[in-house]
């Protein structure tokens, strides 16, 4: 959806229901990963982003006990 999809009711996004703190933290994490990939000069960005997504998915499932 992107940054323009969120609509403000003063507390959370009325489109997705997430708090603005959660949205901000998520954006910061994504910005940090993007900056890291640029600094490393990755040319295989699709592979890198798929790898990161897979690792996050596995770690969350493991921590939730559903791996």
KAHU-V465100 format. One record per backbone hydrogen bond with DSSP energy under -1.0 kcal/mol. NH is the residue of the N-H (numbers start at 1). CO is the residue of the C=O. If there is no record, write none. Layout:
# KAHU-V465100
NH_CO ; NH_CO
This chain:
# KAHU-V465100
5_2 ; 9_12 ; 13_18 ; 14_7 ; 17_13 ; 20_11 ; 23_19 ; 24_20 ; 25_21 ; 26_22 ; 27_23 ; 28_24 ; 29_25 ; 30_26 ; 31_27 ; 32_28 ; 33_29 ; 34_30 ; 35_31 ; 36_32 ; 37_33 ; 38_34 ; 39_35 ; 40_36 ; 42_37 ; 48_44 ; 49_45 ; 50_46 ; 51_47 ; 52_48 ; 53_49 ; 54_50 ; 55_51 ; 56_52 ; 57_53 ; 58_54 ; 59_55 ; 60_56 ; 61_57 ; 62_58 ; 63_59 ; 64_60 ; 65_62 ; 66_61
